[in-house]
Amino acid sequence: MRTVAWSLVALLAGWAGTARAEEQTLVKVNGVPISKVDAVDRTWKQYGTTVLNQMADEILISQAADAAKLKADAKEVDARMKRIRDQFKDDATFKAKLEASGTSEAAIRAQLEDQVLREALVTKAKDLKVTDAEVKQAFDANKEKLATPDAVRIRHLLVGTEKEANDFLVAIRAGADFGKLASQVSQDAASKERGGDLGFISKGLVIPDIEKVAFGLKPGEVSGVIRTQLGFHIIKVEETRAAKPATFDEVKKDLKIAVMADKITKAWPAYLQELRDKAKYESAAAATASPAPAPAPKPKGKKK
């Protein structure tokens, strides 16, 4: 595998000599100094090769895209951005989550643009296509997984004590609105703002004790108090949805996208390696130091 790792030592050698003259103490630990140079040296030794290779790959990909006259499809980027944003109840929540995770909407969009561009690049370079026969084969192999399972839509109220749960259960059975009550008193932050609505759940997605009760109730029915390690729960079933087998016509569009995504994932490593093998790597520091030339490659062929 051809990388720029060979140039790292030369770059460090040239850089370290000048940086030592500007050595700066960042912190002292019981009187022992840790300098800026030492900290950067260690960072380079641990991560420098990885970072340089990533940066080199980015240049190769950008150059390949320019040569192929490709850009990220803005509509596809918008669609993917929307799918991410739609996972949150509103833009304010979305932006708050991004800020909490140390990123931004612009950074996410840049990542998506890079992803879409790489997909387009390898698709064109390798002439990747998906035939109807391949989609049908994927459908037949995954028919059971593609089926819609039994599901129930439930509301959920969680409190900390059994007495609270029993009191609220009495109120609900006397006619109190479950959703309004859940939005006021439930300790489940994930569903509280939606009136306790958890949406449709299928088996295996919730706590077993709650699942057992939920799938035994009819629409409109409310459970008794259910105790789990999280506290005391009351649930109400809003709707039930019977299992439905998958049909080819309903899933073929999404399945075709999935098959293509799988082809892209498998083709990308080999394609990137081709770009690396064709690239010319030069180290400015190595050139300045006038290193000895690398040995000539041995000729390929049969041994005599």
Secondary structure, DSSP 8 states (H G I E B T S, - for coil): ---SGGGHHHHHHHHHHHHGGG--EEEEETTEEEEHHHHHHHHHHHHHHHHHHHHHHHHHHHHHHHHTT----HHHHHHHHHHHHTTSSSHHHHHHHHHHTT--HHHHHHHHHHHHHHHHHHHHHTT----HHHHHHHHHHTHHHHSB--EEEEEEEEESSHHHHHHHHHHHHTT--HHHHHHHH---HHHHTTTTEEEEEETTSS-HHHHHHHTT--TT-B---EEETTEEEEEEEEEEE--B---HHHHHHHHHHHHHHHHHHHHHHHHHHHHHHH-----HHHHHT-----------S---
